[in-house]
Amino acid sequence: MALDVPDAIGCCLFPTTLKGVALRWYSALPSKSINNWENLENMFLVRFSTSKAQYKSTHALQTVRQGANETLCDFLNKFFDEDLLVRDLDPQVSLHLIIDGLKEGPFPTSLAKQRSKII
């Protein structure tokens, strides 16, 4: 639900919602370069619309592999960073891809043997 706030108030309050790069961008705008809320909104969207999260397919997860010297914890952190970028990922598919991405050894072998019980 959008609030019906006058342009001047919206423009004054807007910077209080910013931090980091967005705040630095706003602070660097030339004085009197914003005429109204629509102008500010358009400038912001032009600058930051490419910054929104890009979602990936499950195919991206198939490329996440545990390195030869990588710990299980580091691998899982790397996997879950990518996992978050896949929309509506089925947990069973995620588990399958985790097991598939593990380096060879007794641990993934035992998981593969128990996969039917897990999934």
N, C-alpha and C positions, 0 to 999 in steps of 0.2 A: 504494500500500500504506500503510495507516494504521498508525502506531506505537501500541503499547499503553503509553501514558504516563499516570501518575496525574494526576487533575484538577489538583491543586495545582501540580505541575511544569509542566503545559501552560499553566496560567494565568500562571505566573511567566515562562515563556519567550516567550509570545505577544507581549508588547510589544517584544521585541528584533527582531521581524520587521517592525515597522511603521515608517513614516516619513511625513512631511508631515501631511496632514489626518487620516489614520487615527491617527497617533501623538498628535496634539493632542486628538482625540476621546477616545482611551483615557486620556490624562493628565487630562482634565477629568471623568472618571467619579467620582462620590462615593465616598469611602472605604467599604470593606466592602459595596459594591453588587453584587459578584460572588460568588455562592455556590458555583459549580461551573463546569466547562468548558462544559456544555450551556447554561447561563445566559449565559456570555460569548459563545459562538458565536451564540446567538439574537440577542443585543443587537447584535453586529457585523453580522450579516446584515440585520437590520431597518434599520440605519443606512446600510449601503453596498451593498445589493443593486441599487439603481437606478443605481449608478455603473459597472456593468460595460458593456463596449463593446456598442453597439447596431449590428447589421449592417445594411447598406443593400443595395438591389437595384441592378442595372446602370442602372436608370432614373435614379437619382441622379447617375450619371456623365454622363448626357446633358445635364444642366443646367450642367455645368462648361464655361465658355467663356473664352477668352482675351480680356481687355479690350483696348480700342483702344490704350492706352498701356502695356500689361503686357508685360514681357519674356517670351521663350520659357521661360527658366529659372524665372521666378516662376509662369508658367502650369503648367509641368510639376510644380513642387512642390505647387501647389494641387491639381492633378489626382491626384497620387499620394497625397496626404493622404486624399482621398476613396476612391481606388482600394483602399487598405488596408482599408476598411470593407466591401468587397464580398467575400463569401465565395465561394470557388471560381471566381474570375473567369478566364475563358478569355483568355489573352494576346492572341489575335487580336481578340477583342472589345475589349479594352483599347486596343490599337493603333488600331483603327477609330475608337473614341470620342475618342482623343487627336487624331487627324487632323481629325475632325469638329468638335472644339472650338476649333481654331486660328482666329485672325482671318484674314480674307480677305487674299490677297496671293500673291506668287510661290512662297513656300515651301510652303504647303499645297496649292497647285495642282500643283506638281511631285510632291509626295508622293502626291496623288490619282491622278496619271497612272501612278505606279510602284506603286500599291497592289497590283495583281495579282502583282507580283514580290515584294513584301514579305510579303503575307499568304498 
